[in-house]
C-alpha cells in the first residue's frame, strides 16, 4: 500500500464488493493515495478474504482545473503507480519514460520494480506528476444512507505555511527534494498562500466505484479565523492566478458556514469521521494554546458538519496543548467516545503541570499531572448526539 507517512487508511466499498483504501501522507507538499484490491470481497468465504491486501493497485491523485459536470466542481484522475506508468521525463523520441526505466525503480523484473515503487512511493509520485497537497491527513467516506448513493470521499488538508512562498519551487520529479522543503505556488486545489488554517476537500468517484480512474472534486470548506487581523504577508505570491488573495480576499478568514458568524472558527483540521446518521465530525490538531495565529481561535476543537448544507457547529473545546483525535459512537448514536491526546504537551519534566492539569481541572480527583484520556459523552436527555 506504499511507504509514506500514512495518516489514514479509510475503507470504501462499491456495489461490486470491491475494496478501496483512501490514504493521506501527513507532510507538507505530499500526496493523496488510494489502494484498490485486485479482487472483490467474498461474503460467503472468509478464508478467501484473508489476503485481499496482498494484491492490488496503488494510485496517486492528480487534481486539475478542468470543469466537472457539477457546478463548482473540477476533474481529477488517479495515476496508477505501476512499472508501466508514464513519468514526466521524455524518452528522447517524443514519448515518456516509464517508471521501470528510471534508475531509482529499475530491477531485474517488474516484481522488483514494483517493490522499489512501493518502498520509494513519494519518489514515484513525484516522477508521475501527482498534485502536491497541503499536508493531507485523514480521509472519510460518506455513508450511503437517507437516499445518498454516491461514493464520496473527504480529506483534511491540515495546513502548509510554505505554499506560495518565494522563491517558488516544487518537488523535483527525480525525487531529490527533501520532505516539506519545497515552496509550491498556489494551484486550483490548494489556492491559498501561507495556508496556515488549511481546508477540507471532497470528491466523487466516477461511476461510484473504487476502481474508477477519474473523479470530480471540490473544496468543502476553507478553515480560518473570522476576526483575523493579520493579512497574508507581502512576501507571499498574492497575485498568483487561482489565489483568493489575487481578488482581494483575505485567505486567513476562510468561509466556514456557521451561525452566528465566527462562533465555529477552526483550523488545522485533522481527524474526520462520519457517524451512522451521515454527520461529518471534524477534529483539529494545532498548537492548542491560543497563541500566534490561534489567539482568536483558541485551543483544539471537535466540530460537526452537515455534508449537504456545509453548516458547521462547534461541539467541544479541548484542554490546553492537546490534540483531539479519535471518535466513534455506539450504533444507536447515544454514547460517543472521543480521544484527548497529550494535554499539557511540551511541559518541562520538572514542572509537568506547566501548561495543564487536565483532567483534574475539569473532573477533580487526585494528582495534577496531565493525562491523556478517552471521554464518553452522552446527552442529558439521553438522545442521539448531534441530532
C-alpha positions in Angstrom: 0.0 0.0 0.0 3.1 2.2 -0.2 5.6 3.6 2.3 4.9 7.2 3.4 3.6 9.0 6.5 0.2 7.3 6.2 -2.2 9.2 8.5 -5.2 7.3 7.5 -6.5 4.2 5.6 -10.2 4.5 5.2 -12.1 1.7 3.6 -14.7 2.2 0.9 -16.7 -0.5 -0.9 -18.9 -0.4 -4.0 -21.8 -2.4 -5.4 -19.3 -4.9 -6.9 -17.9 -5.6 -3.4 -14.5 -4.2 -4.4 -12.4 -2.6 -1.6 -10.6 0.6 -1.8 -8.5 2.3 0.9 -8.0 6.1 0.8 -4.9 7.5 2.4 -3.2 10.8 3.2 0.5 11.4 3.6 0.9 13.7 6.6 3.5 16.1 5.3 3.5 19.4 3.5 3.7 19.1 -0.3 2.9 15.4 -0.3 0.1 13.3 -1.9 -3.2 11.6 -1.6 -3.3 7.8 -2.4 -5.8 5.0 -2.8 -5.2 1.3 -2.9 -7.7 -0.9 -4.7 -7.7 -4.7 -4.1 -7.5 -6.8 -7.2 -10.5 -9.0 -6.5 -13.8 -8.4 -4.7 -14.7 -9.4 -1.1 -16.4 -12.8 -0.9 -19.2 -12.7 1.7 -19.5 -16.5 1.6 -15.9 -17.4 2.0 -14.0 -15.7 4.8 -10.8 -17.7 4.1 -10.7 -16.2 0.6 -10.6 -12.7 2.0 -7.6 -13.1 4.3 -5.1 -12.0 1.7 -7.1 -9.3 -0.1 -4.4 -6.7 0.7 -1.7 -8.8 -0.9 -2.6 -7.9 -4.4 -3.9 -4.6 -5.9 -3.1 -1.3 -7.5 -1.8 1.8 -5.6 -2.9 5.1 -7.2 -1.9 8.7 -6.5 -4.2 11.7 -7.1 -3.9 14.3 -9.8 -6.2 17.3 -9.5 -7.0 19.6 -12.5 -8.8 22.9 -13.2 -11.0 21.2 -15.9 -14.6 21.9 -15.0 -16.7 19.0 -13.9 -20.3 18.2 -14.7 -21.5 19.7 -11.4 -21.3 23.5 -10.8 -18.2 24.4 -8.9 -16.6 21.0 -9.3 -13.4 20.1 -11.2 -12.0 16.9 -12.7 -9.2 14.8 -11.2 -7.6 11.5 -12.1 -5.9 8.5 -10.3 -2.5 7.7 -11.6 -1.5 4.0 -11.1 1.9 3.5 -9.6 2.9 0.6 -11.8 6.1 -0.2 -13.7 4.5 0.7 -17.0 3.2 4.1 -15.9 4.4 7.1 -17.9 6.6 9.6 -16.0 7.2 13.3 -16.7 10.6 12.5 -18.2 10.9 12.5 -22.0 12.4 9.4 -23.7 14.1 11.5 -26.4 11.7 10.1 -29.1 8.6 12.1 -28.4 7.3 9.7 -25.7 7.7 9.4 -21.9 10.0 7.1 -19.9 8.2 4.5 -17.8 8.7 4.1 -14.1 10.6 0.9 -14.8 13.1 2.8 -16.9 14.2 5.2 -14.1 17.3 4.3 -12.1 15.5 4.6 -8.8 13.0 1.9 -9.6 14.9 -0.3 -12.0 15.0 -4.1 -11.3 15.7 -7.4 -12.9 11.9 -7.8 -13.5 8.7 -5.9 -12.9 8.2 -7.6 -9.5 11.4 -6.0 -8.3 10.5 -2.7 -9.9 7.1 -2.8 -8.1 8.9 -3.4 -4.8 11.0 -0.4 -5.4 8.0 1.7 -6.2 6.2 0.7 -3.0 9.3 1.5 -0.9 10.0 4.8 -2.7 6.4 5.8 -3.0 6.9 9.5 -2.6 9.6 9.5 -5.3 7.3 7.6 -7.7 4.5 10.1 -7.1 7.0 12.9 -7.9 8.0 11.2 -11.1 4.5 10.7 -12.5 3.4 14.3 -11.8 0.9 13.9 -8.9 -0.5 17.0 -7.3 1.4 18.3 -4.3 -1.1 18.9 -1.4 -1.2 20.9 1.8 -0.5 18.1 4.2 -3.2 15.6 3.6 -4.2 13.7 6.8 -7.5 11.9 7.5 -9.9 10.6 4.9 -13.6 9.8 5.4 -16.1 8.0 3.2 -19.7 9.3 3.4 -22.1 6.6 4.2 -24.8 5.6 1.6 -27.9 6.3 3.7 -31.0 8.5 3.6 -31.1 8.4 -0.2 -27.5 9.3 -0.7 -25.9 6.8 -3.2 -22.6 8.3 -4.3 -19.1 7.2 -3.5 -18.0 10.5 -1.9 -14.6 10.9 0.0 -13.4 13.7 2.2 -9.8 14.6 3.1 -8.4 17.2 5.5 -5.6 19.3 4.2 -4.3 20.5 7.5 -2.0 23.4 6.6 1.0 24.4 4.6 2.8 27.6 5.5 5.3 27.1 2.6 2.5 27.3 0.0 3.0 30.4 -2.1 6.4 31.3 -0.5 9.1 32.9 -2.6 11.2 31.7 -4.3 8.8 29.2 -5.7 9.8 25.6 -6.1 8.2 22.2 -6.5 9.1 18.6 -5.7 11.8 17.6 -8.2 10.5 14.8 -10.4 13.7 12.9 -9.7 12.7 12.6 -6.0 15.6 14.6 -4.7 13.6 17.3 -2.8 13.8 16.9 1.0 10.4 16.4 2.5 8.4 19.5 3.1 11.1 21.8 1.8 9.5 22.9 -1.5 7.6 26.2 -1.8 4.9 25.3 -4.3 2.9 28.1 -6.0 -0.9 28.1 -5.3 -3.0 25.9 -7.6 -6.6 25.2 -8.1 -7.0 22.7 -5.2 -4.5 24.5 -2.9 -5.4 28.1 -3.7 -4.3 29.9 -0.5 -0.7 31.2 0.0 0.6 30.7 3.5 -2.2 28.2 4.2 -2.0 28.4 8.0 -5.5 27.2 8.7 -5.9 24.5 6.0 -9.1 23.3 4.2 -11.2 20.2 3.5 -11.8 18.8 0.1 -14.1 16.1 -1.2 -14.5 14.1 -4.4 -16.9 11.7 -6.0 -15.6 8.7 -7.9 -16.8 8.2 -11.5 -19.4 5.6 -11.6 -19.4 5.4 -7.8 -16.8 2.6 -7.9 -13.5 2.3 -6.1 -11.9 1.2 -9.4 -12.6 4.5 -11.1 -9.6 6.3 -12.6 -11.4 9.7 -12.7 -13.3 11.8 -10.2 -14.9 15.2 -9.6 -13.7 17.3 -6.7 -14.5 20.5 -4.8 -13.4 22.3 -1.7 -15.8 21.6 1.1 -14.6 24.4 3.4 -11.7 26.8 3.8 -10.9 26.9 7.5 -9.9 30.2 9.2 -10.3 33.0 11.7 -13.2 35.3 11.1 -11.6 38.1 13.1 -8.1 37.7 11.6 -6.3 41.0 11.9 -3.2 39.8 10.1 -3.2 39.7 6.3 -1.2 37.5 4.1 2.4 38.9 4.1 3.6 40.7 1.0 6.4 38.1 0.7 3.8 35.6 -0.5 2.7 35.3 -4.1 -0.5 37.3 -3.7 -1.1 37.8 -7.4 -0.8 34.2 -8.5 -3.7 33.1 -10.6 -6.1 30.9 -8.6 -5.2 32.5 -5.2 -8.1 34.0 -3.3 -5.8 36.9 -2.4 -5.4 37.7 -6.1 -9.0 39.0 -6.0 -8.7 40.8 -2.7 -9.9 38.1 -0.4 -8.1 37.6 2.8 -7.3 33.9 2.8 -6.9 33.7 6.6 -10.7 34.3 7.2 -12.0 31.2 5.4 -15.6 30.5 4.5 -17.0 28.5 7.4 -20.8 28.3 7.3 -21.8 28.9 11.0 -24.3 31.0 12.9 -23.5 33.5 14.3 -20.6 34.0 12.0 -17.3 33.2 13.7 -18.6 31.0 16.5 -17.2 27.9 15.0 -13.9 29.1 13.7 -11.3 26.4 13.5 -8.1 25.4 11.6 -5.6 22.6 11.2 -8.4 20.1 10.6 -7.1 16.6 11.1 -9.4 13.8 12.2 -12.6 13.0 10.1 -15.4 10.6 10.8 -18.9 10.0 9.5 -21.4 8.8 12.1 -24.2 6.3 11.5 -26.6 9.1 10.5 -24.4 10.8 7.9 -23.0 13.7 10.0 -19.3 14.6 9.5 -17.2 15.0 12.7 -14.1 17.1 12.4 -11.2 17.2 14.9 -8.3 19.7 14.9 -4.6 19.5 15.7 -2.8 22.8 16.2 -0.5 24.2 18.9 -3.6 24.3 21.2 -2.6 27.2 23.5 -4.3 30.2 21.8 -1.1 31.8 20.8 0.1 33.3 17.5 -2.2 32.6 14.6 -4.6 30.8 17.0 -5.1 33.6 19.6 -8.7 34.2 18.4 -9.4 30.6 17.7 -8.2 29.1 21.0 -7.4 25.5 21.7 -8.3 22.5 19.6 -11.9 21.6 18.9 -14.2 19.0 17.6 -17.0 20.1 15.2 -20.0 18.6 13.4 -20.7 19.4 9.8 -23.7 18.8 7.6 -22.4 17.5 4.2 -25.5 18.8 2.4 -25.6 22.4 3.7 -22.0 22.7 4.8 -23.2 24.1 8.1 -20.6 23.6 10.8 -21.1 23.8 14.6 -18.6 23.5 17.4 -19.2 20.5 19.6 -16.4 20.7 22.2 -13.2 22.7 23.1 -10.2 20.8 24.4 -7.8 21.4 27.3 -4.6 23.4 26.5 -1.9 21.9 24.3 -3.6 18.7 23.4 -4.9 17.0 20.2 -8.5 15.9 19.8 -8.2 12.6 17.9 -10.3 9.6 17.5 -14.1 9.4 17.7 -16.8 6.8 17.5 -20.3 6.3 18.8 -22.4 3.3 19.7 -24.6 2.2 16.8 -27.6 4.0 18.3 -25.7 7.3 18.4 -26.4 7.9 22.1 -22.8 7.4 23.5 -19.8 9.0 21.9 -16.1 8.2 22.7 -13.6 10.9 22.0 -9.8 10.8 22.5 -7.9 13.6 24.2 -4.2 13.2 23.5 -1.2 14.6 25.4 -2.7 17.6 27.2 -0.1 20.0 28.5 2.3 18.9 25.8 5.8 20.4 25.9 5.8 21.0 29.7 9.2 20.5 31.4 9.9 17.3 33.3 10.5 19.4 36.5 7.1 21.1 36.0 4.7 18.7 34.4 1.7 20.9 35.1 3.2 24.0 33.5 0.5 24.1 30.8 -2.3 21.9 32.1 -3.6 19.8 35.0 -6.4 18.3 32.9 -8.4 16.1 33.7 -8.1 17.2 37.3 -9.1 20.8 36.4 -12.4 19.6 34.9 -13.3 16.4 36.7 -11.4 16.7 40.0 -9.6 13.8 41.6 -6.1 13.2 43.0 -2.9 14.4 41.3 -2.4 17.2 38.9 -0.2 15.7 36.3 -2.0 15.9 32.9 -3.1 12.7 31.3 -4.4 11.5 28.0 -7.9 10.1 28.2 -10.9 8.8 26.3 -14.1 10.6 27.1 -17.6 9.1 26.9 -20.2 11.7 26.1 -24.0 11.4 26.4 -26.8 13.8 26.1 -28.5 14.9 29.2 -31.9 13.8 27.8 -30.4 10.5 26.6 -30.9 11.4 22.9 -28.8 10.9 19.8 -25.7 13.1 19.8 -25.6 15.6 17.0 -29.4 15.3 16.3 
